Amino acid sequence: MYRLFEILPGLLSWTTLILVVFLSWQKPVWIAVFIILFDTYWLLKTIYLSLHLRSAFNKTRQNLKTDWFGMLVGTKKNYQEIYHLIILPMFDEPYGIVKETFESLIKSNYPKDKMIVVLATEDKIGKPAAIIADKIKQEFSGKFFKFLVTSHPSDLPGEIPGKGSNEAWAAKEVKKHLIDPLKINYENILVSVFDVDTQVYPEYFGCLTYHFLTCDKPQRSSFQPIPLFTNNIYEAPAFGRVVSFSSTFWHMMLQARAERLTTFSSHAMPFKALVEIGYWQKNVVSEDSRIFWQCYLHYDGNWRVVPLFYPVSMDANVAPTLWKTLVNVYKQQRRWGFGAENIAYFLDGFRKNKKIPLRAKLYWTFNILEGFHSYATNSIILFALGWLPLIIGGASFGITLLSYKLPRITRAIMSFSAVGIASSAILSIIFLPPRPDGEKLKAKQYILYFFQWALLPITLIIFGSIPALESQTRLMLGGKFRLGFWVTPKGRYRESEPAQVK
């Protein structure tokens, strides 16, 4: 059954695309009507999501202006008892990027004597990682309550080398060497796991702690900030900027739809729950979303994600050359698309767990399946296959009124949809951080950053549907075709210091 569930996402996506091609040839009238209806649905969905994006954007900007630590102090909650365990899994990132992350922690408006920081290195990187870790330890270890460097052994049985296995090792080590000897109550520890390029904004920990202490069922909740890929945004080419902001806006929209929210990349959760579920799984690629399903199944559906509407800043995907950047962006999107592996995990869990309500099972099954199916197929249908009836539908279809009207109707619907693209373009400009060199953007640069969004249809196919479809195909085929964990290379290729959004 588990293997059948792994096949399901790819099977649905490929069946859809093959049927569109086949019926464009055999039943062009059917497909022409379908395309018009599908384009209309996409337009309505674009409007719907744009409203959520606007709402989430406004709330995020307001939260960025809020004195969260001041609000925390003003509550009657005893925040002094809360400790923040911060795990930073590191691969082969350069010293400068790691240092910037630690500097952002130091600059945060939160007591450092409540922070336990773990720099989780990989043993297989060897001496270069050890040198960087030692240098970071010398500079920053005395500035937090506790600081620990861990080294994740390579080639442990049952593991996929990657972020999840490193995080699990680090969490066990800090529990063994610090938390248990100090007898800190697990319920008073919030564990945040960040990519090592993640920089927190000054009020992040105040915002996180406030939500933890004031939300319903804090010990049954994860906490999700908005990933903002802007640390090095001025180094990214136009394609990279569009992909980066598209990812940010998608996760921002999800914050406004909290009932569908799962964990992604940097997030936080109670340490007690992490221990009870057995830490992050070591044999998966998408450990960031898998941890949500581990908790959801372990606690019989009594788990949710609390949206913070507050960002953390990470690196956009940038390499020394344009071609290498495009390749890396594709590989990163393919890894994210492999999150479809969680479908088999939670469907198998739903089959075995009789305590989770049927309504909840159906809700999650439909929404997650529909999400990955849309991810792999919608852009291809919209921008690539929509014209097939005119090309292969035959002469009899070519002389019909519908064949004449189809491109005009489609073009009109797509023109209306462009309003959503323009809205994204404006929001991306607002979210641009100050330039590292201190110069202000010129008018022509604003124009460039606006019109770069004309690339969106291309990026949706090349860096959206195609890598998602490849991931689902690899999952469907299994065996040697499965993806391992691919670490996104990080680096600074210009003399610059990343700045945060004001």
C-alpha positions in Angstrom: 0.0 0.0 0.0 2.8 2.4 0.8 4.4 1.9 -2.5 1.1 2.5 -4.3 0.7 5.7 -2.4 4.2 6.8 -3.6 3.1 6.1 -7.2 -0.2 8.1 -6.8 1.0 11.7 -7.3 3.1 11.0 -10.4 0.3 8.8 -11.8 -2.3 11.5 -11.5 0.0 14.2 -13.0 1.1 12.1 -16.0 -2.5 10.8 -16.6 -3.7 14.4 -16.7 -1.1 15.6 -19.2 -1.4 12.5 -21.5 -5.1 12.8 -21.6 -4.9 16.5 -22.5 -2.6 15.6 -25.5 -4.6 12.6 -26.5 -8.0 14.3 -26.3 -6.6 17.4 -28.1 -6.1 15.0 -31.0 -9.2 12.8 -30.7 -11.7 15.2 -29.1 -10.5 18.8 -29.7 -13.9 20.3 -29.0 -14.0 18.7 -25.5 -10.5 20.0 -24.7 -11.2 23.4 -26.1 -14.1 23.8 -23.8 -12.0 22.4 -20.9 -9.2 24.9 -21.6 -11.7 27.8 -21.5 -13.2 26.6 -18.2 -9.7 25.8 -16.8 -8.5 29.3 -17.7 -11.5 30.8 -16.1 -10.9 28.7 -12.9 -7.3 29.8 -12.9 -8.3 33.5 -13.2 -10.7 33.2 -10.2 -8.1 31.3 -8.2 -5.6 34.0 -9.0 -8.0 36.7 -7.7 -8.7 34.6 -4.6 -5.0 34.0 -3.8 -4.2 37.7 -4.5 -6.6 38.8 -1.9 -5.0 36.4 0.6 -1.6 37.7 -0.4 -2.6 41.2 0.1 -4.1 40.4 3.5 -1.0 38.5 4.6 1.3 41.3 3.3 -0.4 44.0 5.3 -0.4 41.9 8.4 3.3 41.1 7.9 4.2 44.8 7.5 2.3 45.6 10.6 4.1 42.8 12.6 7.4 44.1 11.4 6.6 47.4 13.1 5.4 45.8 16.4 7.5 45.8 19.5 6.9 42.1 20.2 9.3 41.9 23.2 7.6 44.9 24.7 4.2 43.1 24.2 5.7 40.0 25.8 6.9 41.8 28.8 3.4 43.5 29.1 1.6 40.1 29.3 1.1 38.2 32.6 2.9 35.2 31.1 6.2 34.2 32.6 8.4 34.4 29.5 11.5 34.2 31.6 11.1 30.5 31.9 11.2 29.9 28.2 14.4 28.8 26.5 15.1 28.9 22.8 17.1 26.0 21.4 18.4 27.2 18.0 19.8 24.5 15.7 21.8 25.6 12.7 22.7 22.7 10.4 25.8 23.5 8.4 27.3 21.8 5.4 30.1 23.6 3.5 28.8 27.2 3.7 31.6 29.8 3.9 32.5 31.5 7.2 31.0 34.9 6.1 27.5 33.5 5.7 27.6 31.7 9.1 28.9 34.8 10.8 26.1 36.9 9.4 23.6 34.5 10.9 25.1 34.6 14.3 25.4 38.4 14.2 21.6 38.6 13.5 21.0 36.5 16.6 23.2 38.9 18.7 21.3 41.9 17.3 17.9 40.4 18.1 15.8 42.1 20.8 15.6 39.1 23.1 17.7 38.0 26.2 20.6 36.0 25.0 20.8 34.2 28.3 17.7 32.4 27.2 19.3 31.0 24.0 20.9 27.7 23.5 22.7 27.7 20.1 23.9 24.6 18.3 26.1 24.8 15.2 25.5 21.4 13.7 28.4 20.5 11.3 28.9 17.4 9.1 31.8 15.2 9.8 32.3 14.3 6.1 33.2 17.9 5.3 36.2 17.5 7.6 38.7 20.1 8.5 37.2 23.1 6.6 33.9 22.8 8.6 35.9 22.3 11.9 37.9 25.5 11.3 34.8 27.6 10.6 33.0 26.1 13.6 36.0 26.8 15.9 36.2 30.3 14.7 32.5 30.9 15.3 32.8 29.3 18.7 35.6 31.7 19.7 33.6 34.7 18.6 30.2 33.9 19.8 30.1 31.1 22.4 30.2 33.5 25.4 27.3 35.6 24.2 24.6 33.0 24.7 23.3 31.0 27.6 24.9 27.9 26.1 26.7 27.1 22.8 27.5 23.7 21.4 29.2 22.5 18.2 28.1 19.0 17.0 29.6 16.9 14.2 27.2 14.5 12.5 28.9 11.2 11.6 28.7 10.2 8.0 27.3 7.0 6.6 25.2 6.0 9.6 22.9 3.1 8.8 19.4 4.0 7.8 20.1 7.6 7.0 20.0 9.8 4.0 22.9 12.3 4.5 21.2 15.7 4.8 19.6 18.3 6.9 17.1 16.0 8.7 19.7 13.5 9.9 22.0 16.3 11.0 19.3 18.0 12.9 18.3 14.8 14.7 21.8 14.1 15.7 22.3 17.7 17.0 19.1 17.6 19.0 20.0 14.4 20.7 23.5 15.7 21.5 22.2 18.9 23.1 19.7 16.9 25.1 22.4 14.6 26.3 25.1 17.2 27.1 23.2 20.3 28.1 19.4 20.1 28.6 19.3 16.9 30.7 22.3 17.8 32.9 20.8 21.3 33.5 17.4 19.7 34.2 15.5 22.2 32.0 11.9 21.3 31.7 11.2 20.2 28.1 7.9 22.1 28.1 9.8 25.3 28.6 12.0 24.9 25.5 11.1 26.1 22.0 13.4 24.6 19.3 13.9 26.6 16.2 15.7 24.9 13.3 17.2 27.3 10.7 19.2 26.9 7.5 22.6 28.3 8.3 22.0 31.3 6.1 18.8 32.3 7.9 19.0 35.7 9.5 16.4 36.6 12.1 14.8 40.1 12.4 15.2 41.9 15.7 11.7 41.0 17.0 11.5 37.4 15.8 12.0 35.7 19.1 9.7 38.1 20.9 7.1 37.4 18.2 7.6 33.6 18.5 7.5 33.5 22.3 4.4 35.7 22.4 2.6 33.4 20.0 3.8 30.3 22.0 2.6 31.7 25.3 -0.8 33.1 24.1 -1.9 30.6 21.5 -4.3 27.7 22.1 -2.5 24.4 22.8 1.1 25.6 22.5 2.5 22.1 23.2 0.6 20.8 20.1 1.7 23.5 17.7 4.5 24.3 15.3 5.3 28.0 14.5 6.0 29.1 11.0 7.6 32.4 9.9 7.6 33.6 6.3 10.7 32.7 4.3 12.1 35.8 2.6 14.9 35.1 0.2 16.5 38.6 0.1 19.9 38.3 1.8 21.7 38.5 -1.5 18.8 39.4 -3.8 20.8 42.1 -5.7 23.3 39.3 -6.8 20.5 37.2 -8.3 19.6 37.3 -12.0 16.1 38.3 -13.0 15.0 34.6 -13.2 16.3 34.0 -9.7 14.6 37.0 -8.3 11.2 36.0 -9.7 11.5 32.5 -8.4 12.7 33.7 -5.0 9.8 36.2 -4.6 7.3 33.7 -6.0 8.3 31.2 -3.3 8.0 33.9 -0.6 4.5 35.0 -1.8 3.3 31.5 -2.0 4.2 30.9 1.7 2.8 34.3 2.6 -0.5 33.3 1.1 -0.5 30.0 3.0 -0.1 32.0 6.2 -3.5 33.5 5.5 -4.9 30.0 5.1 -3.6 28.6 8.3 -5.9 25.5 8.1 -3.8 24.3 5.2 -0.4 25.3 6.6 2.4 22.8 7.2 6.0 23.4 8.3 8.6 24.6 5.7 12.4 25.2 6.0 12.9 27.4 9.1 10.3 26.8 11.8 9.9 26.2 15.5 8.2 23.6 17.8 8.1 22.5 21.4 11.1 20.4 22.4 8.9 18.1 24.4 7.0 17.1 21.3 10.2 16.7 19.3 11.5 14.2 21.9 8.2 12.3 22.0 7.9 11.8 18.3 11.5 10.6 18.0 13.1 13.7 16.3 13.3 14.4 12.6 13.3 11.3 10.4 16.7 10.5 9.0 15.7 8.8 5.7 13.7 11.5 4.0 14.5 14.5 1.7 11.7 16.8 2.9 12.3 16.7 6.7 10.9 20.2 7.2 7.3 19.2 6.1 7.7 15.6 7.3 8.0 16.7 10.9 4.5 18.2 10.7 3.1 14.8 9.6 5.0 13.0 12.3 3.4 15.2 14.9 0.0 15.1 13.3 -0.1 11.3 13.2 1.5 10.8 16.6 -1.0 13.1 18.3 -4.0 11.7 16.4 -4.6 14.8 14.4 -4.2 17.2 17.4 -1.5 19.2 15.8 -1.4 22.5 13.8 0.8 25.2 12.5 0.5 28.7 13.9 1.4 31.4 11.3 3.6 34.1 12.7 3.2 36.6 9.8 6.7 37.6 10.5 9.7 36.9 8.2 13.1 35.4 8.5 15.6 36.3 5.8 17.5 33.7 3.7 19.7 33.7 0.7 18.3 33.7 -2.9 19.8 30.9 -5.0 22.8 32.5 -6.6 25.9 30.9 -8.2 29.0 32.4 -9.8 27.5 32.2 -13.4 24.1 32.6 -14.8 23.9 29.0 -16.1 25.0 27.6 -12.8 22.4 29.7 -11.0 19.7 28.4 -13.3 20.8 24.8 -12.7 20.9 25.3 -8.9 17.5 26.9 -8.9 16.1 23.9 -10.9 17.7 21.4 -8.4 16.3 23.3 -5.4 12.8 23.4 -6.9 13.1 19.7 -7.7 14.1 19.0 -4.1 11.1 21.0 -2.8 8.9 19.1 -5.3 10.0 15.9 -3.8 7.9 16.9 -0.8 5.3 14.7 -2.5 7.0 11.8 -0.7 5.0 12.9 2.4 1.7 11.9 0.6 2.5 8.2 1.0 3.6 8.8 4.6 0.4 10.5 5.8 -1.9 8.3 3.7 -0.4 5.2 5.2 -0.7 6.8 8.6 -4.3 7.7 8.0 -5.0 4.1 7.0 -3.6 2.8 10.2 -4.7 5.5 12.7 -8.4 5.1 13.5 -8.5 8.0 16.0 -8.1 10.8 13.4 -11.6 11.9 12.2 -12.5 10.8 8.6 -13.4 14.4 7.7 -9.9 15.6 8.6 -8.3 12.7 6.6 -10.4 13.6 3.5 -9.6 17.3 3.9 -5.8 16.9 4.0 -5.8 14.2 1.4 -7.6 16.3 -1.2 -5.8 19.5 -0.4 -2.3 18.1 -0.5 -2.9 15.9 -3.5 -4.5 18.8 -5.4 -1.6 21.1 -4.4 1.1 18.8 -5.8 -1.0 17.9 -8.8 -1.5 21.6 -9.6 2.2 22.2 -9.0 3.2 19.7 -11.7 0.5 20.3 -14.3 -1.3 23.7 -14.1 1.5 25.8 -15.7 2.1 23.3 -18.5 -1.6 23.2 -19.3 -2.0 27.0 -19.2 1.0 28.1 -21.1 2.1 25.1 -23.2 -0.8 22.7 -24.0 -3.6 25.2 -24.3 -3.0 25.5 -28.0 -2.8 21.8 -28.9 -6.4 21.5 -30.2 -5.5 24.1 -32.9 -2.3 22.2 -33.8 -3.4 18.6 -33.7 -7.2 18.8 -33.6 -7.5 18.3 -37.4 -9.0 20.2 -40.3 -12.6 19.6 -39.2 -12.0 21.4 -35.9 -9.9 24.1 -37.5 -13.0 25.4 -39.5 -15.2 25.6 -36.4 -16.2 28.9 -34.7 -14.8 27.4 -31.4 -11.3 27.1 -33.0 -11.5 30.7 -34.0 -12.7 31.9 -30.6 -10.4 29.7 -28.4 -7.2 31.8 -28.7 -9.0 35.0 -28.3 -10.9 33.9 -25.2 -7.8 32.4 -23.7 -5.8 35.6 -24.4 -8.5 37.7 -22.8 -8.6 35.6 -19.6 -4.8 35.6 -19.4 -4.8 39.4 -19.7 -7.1 39.7 -16.7 -4.8 37.3 -14.8 -1.9 39.6 -15.5 -3.3 41.9 -12.8 -2.2 39.3 -10.2 1.3 39.3 -11.7 1.4 43.1 -11.6 0.4 43.0 -7.9 3.2 40.5 -7.2 5.7 42.8 -9.0 4.7 45.8 -6.9 4.9 43.8 -3.6 8.3 42.4 -4.6 9.6 46.0 -5.0 8.3 47.0 -1.6 10.1 44.0 0.0 13.4 44.9 -1.6 16.0 45.6 1.1 18.3 48.6 1.0 21.2 48.1 -1.3 24.3 46.8 0.5 26.4 49.7 -1.0 24.0 52.2 0.5 22.9 53.6 -2.9 19.3 54.2 -3.7 17.6 52.3 -6.6 17.2 54.4 -9.7 14.0 54.7 -11.6 15.2 52.5 -14.4 16.0 49.8 -11.9 12.5 49.9 -10.4 11.2 49.6 -14.0 13.4 46.6 -14.5 12.3 44.9 -11.3 8.7 45.5 -12.3 8.9 44.1 -15.8 11.1 41.1 -14.8 7.8 39.6 -13.8 7.0 39.1 -17.4 9.2 36.0 -17.0 6.7 34.4 -14.6 5.1 32.1 -17.2 8.5 30.7 -18.1 9.6 30.3 -14.5 6.3 28.6 -13.6 7.0 25.9 -16.2 10.8 25.6 -16.1 11.3 26.1 -12.4 7.9 24.9 -11.2 6.0 22.3 -13.1 8.9 20.5 -14.8 11.0 19.9 -11.6 7.8 19.0 -9.7 6.9 16.5 -12.4 10.4 15.1 -12.4 10.3 14.6 -8.6 6.9 12.9 -8.8 8.2 10.7 -11.6 11.3 9.7 -9.6 9.1 8.9 -6.6 6.8 6.9 -8.9 9.7 4.8 -10.4 11.4 4.4 -7.0 14.7 2.6 -6.4 17.7 4.2 -7.9 15.6 7.0 -9.3 14.7 8.4 -5.9 16.2 11.7 -5.0 18.8 12.1 -2.2 19.2 15.3 -0.3 20.8 18.0 -2.4 22.4 20.9 -0.5 21.8 24.3 -2.1 25.3 25.9 -2.5 25.6 29.2 -0.7 28.1 32.0 -1.3 28.7 35.7 -1.8 29.9 36.6 -5.2 30.1 40.3 -4.7 31.6 42.4 -2.0 28.4 43.1 -0.1 26.7 42.8 3.2 23.1 41.7 3.2 20.6 44.1 4.5 17.2 43.5 6.1 13.9 45.0 5.0 13.0 48.2 6.7 
